[in-house]
Amino acid sequence: MYRTATCGELRLCDCGKEVTIAGWVQRSRKMGGMTFVDVRDRYGITQVVFSHEINADLCDAASKLGREFVVQVTGKVEERASKNMNLPTGEIEIIASELKILNKSDVPPFTIEDNTDGGDDLRMKFRYLDLRRPAPRANLELRHRMAFEIRRYLDANGFLEIETPILVKSTPEGARDFVVPSRMNPGEFYALPQSPQIFKQLLMVSGFDRYFQLAKCFRDEDLRADRQPEFTQVDCEMSFVEQEDVINMFEGLVKHIFKYVKNIDFTEAFPRITWADAMKYYGSDKPDIRFGMKFVELTDLVKGHGFAVMDDAEYTAGICVPGCAGYTRKQTDELTDFVKRPQIGAKGLVWVKIAEDGSIKSSVGKFFSDDDLKQWAQAMNANPGDLLLILSGATAKTRKALGELRLEMGNRLGLRPKNQFAPLWVIDFPLFEWDEETQRYYAMHHPFTAPNPEDIPLLHTDTGKVRATAYDIVVNGTELGGGSIRIHDSELQDTMFELLGFTPEKAQEQFGFLMNAFKYGAPPHGGLALGFDRFVSMLAELDSIRDTIAFPKNNSGRDVMNESPSPLDPAQLDELKLQLQPLDK
């Protein structure tokens, strides 16, 4: 054994013991005839004292230790004269009698501390060093604990953990697939799974009743803070269930994990909102309900006053921001610039300030009288001191922009603290979404989502109004997970493929094995997948899922540590029967 104790376990009760520890040199300080070395491992930091009076050679050797040297130290545990109560081991120290350098280290490119001097790119290039820091290590420890607790919960509720294939068939719906050429089948390709969707449905056909896995999933899509090209989801499926059964099961799981990790008790049922109301009041299908500022539509109140922006608009709505009537012109101009950003796309912003004395001032005062503006304020339940922010335009685009503005105001007013959590369910999603470019319907979730039984008569007569038996769990404006009841009837599945533009031949080519399986007695079934990386990052109160993954990719989908993706050797391309086209300049 290289050690008899870790660097995080020794306490006052261990005083007098002869111990051996091993770890990395965090820092070294020379004070007079003594050298103090902090030795770090995964479990903590212990101070080691080398005294010139006790062993001059040993003290000289210790004074030459560099940062991140790997050392083994033997000595006696003693009470520290100058205690450091910020460390769990801060009341003791080891008086060294032996020192062995197990490995030397180059000077690391950044400090291995919480407040490191390394930027993101540098830390990702040397991720194996970054993971020595306490903060990233704590994130991975939390991930480990959550994974075990999720497994315990699901096991106690009768779920079996079953692995599904990683090399699968490519399908045309959804995000882009990562594809893998097959050497043994030249000209043919596997895809990496975007989710285990089809396989978990087949497991239900197989009679397994309750399945789960912490599944690796892959999507070749543009990245952002809550996306990685490879990610993990808690993937689950259940037989002989309806929507209520699935929601209750996984609301229980989420409540259990919040209690386990954060000691937060959600004693009431999570609120539910329909997709239509989420879009109407928040402009998003993943609303943040930690604060108010619901949209109020003003379309009928604003027309006919000679203000062309509102007269010609399909939709006008606003939010009431409490206590912000004192915003300066500079601040309202900043908000106008914010909504006019290309990624938000509004053409402008109308504001109305309601002073504490009840007087009103507005950016459109020359078009609307005080009485008109008071009607707006009344419709929006505004009080003296409030600020009204109003946008006009096409309905969907304006709702999206107003939703972004609402979140921006929530950030500015400190209404979105990371340690406050507001879960809810969004239900009754549309089954289909229309794409103007291709002039066809696409499945909003996937082609196996069951329509709401009440809406089945509308499938051919009013396709766009059919609701899905689908549900998302949303926390703090982030989609934590989602799922649906699946189609288990072959005829209904054929209808779904037809409405999505699949010919019978194409449907058979892409999903024939699933459709054939359904002919052998598929049970009613449904499921849900939780974004595991997102769940961990949320409970760790982080801004990005990247910090919860041991070896993540950057925003360009690259691993700068191992320099992937990278070109293939020409011999490998030949073996795979692949030719590369010249890159576009």
HUMODA-V279900 format. One record per run of one state. SS is the DSSP state (alpha for helix, beta for strand, coil for the rest). FROM is the first residue (numbers start at 1). LEN is the number of residues. If there is no record, write none. Layout:
[[SS | FROM | LEN] [SS | FROM | LEN]]
//
This chain:
[[coil | 1 | 11] [alpha | 12 | 3] [coil | 15 | 3] [beta | 18 | 14] [coil | 32 | 2] [beta | 34 | 8] [coil | 42 | 2] [beta | 44 | 8] [coil | 52 | 4] [alpha | 56 | 8] [coil | 64 | 6] [beta | 70 | 10] [coil | 80 | 12] [beta | 92 | 12] [coil | 104 | 16] [alpha | 120 | 6] [coil | 126 | 1] [alpha | 127 | 4] [coil | 131 | 3] [alpha | 134 | 23] [coil | 157 | 3] [beta | 160 | 2] [coil | 162 | 5] [beta | 167 | 2] [coil | 169 | 7] [beta | 176 | 1] [coil | 177 | 2] [beta | 179 | 3] [coil | 182 | 7] [beta | 189 | 4] [coil | 193 | 4] [alpha | 197 | 9] [coil | 206 | 4] [beta | 210 | 9] [coil | 219 | 1] [beta | 220 | 1] [coil | 221 | 9] [beta | 230 | 10] [coil | 240 | 3] [alpha | 243 | 20] [coil | 263 | 8] [beta | 271 | 4] [alpha | 275 | 8] [coil | 283 | 13] [beta | 296 | 2] [coil | 298 | 1] [alpha | 299 | 4] [coil | 303 | 5] [alpha | 308 | 4] [coil | 312 | 3] [beta | 315 | 7] [coil | 322 | 7] [alpha | 329 | 11] [coil | 340 | 10] [beta | 350 | 5] [coil | 355 | 5] [beta | 360 | 3] [coil | 363 | 7] [alpha | 370 | 10] [coil | 380 | 7] [beta | 387 | 7] [coil | 394 | 1] [alpha | 395 | 18] [coil | 413 | 10] [beta | 423 | 5] [coil | 428 | 2] [beta | 430 | 1] [coil | 431 | 1] [beta | 432 | 4] [coil | 436 | 4] [beta | 440 | 4] [coil | 444 | 5] [beta | 449 | 1] [coil | 450 | 1] [beta | 451 | 1] [coil | 452 | 1] [alpha | 453 | 6] [coil | 459 | 4] [alpha | 463 | 3] [coil | 466 | 1] [beta | 467 | 2] [coil | 469 | 1] [beta | 470 | 6] [coil | 476 | 2] [beta | 478 | 9] [coil | 487 | 3] [alpha | 490 | 10] [coil | 500 | 4] [alpha | 504 | 15] [coil | 519 | 6] [beta | 525 | 7] [alpha | 532 | 8] [coil | 540 | 5] [alpha | 545 | 4] [coil | 549 | 10] [beta | 559 | 1] [coil | 560 | 4] [beta | 564 | 1] [coil | 565 | 5] [alpha | 570 | 6] [coil | 576 | 10]]
//
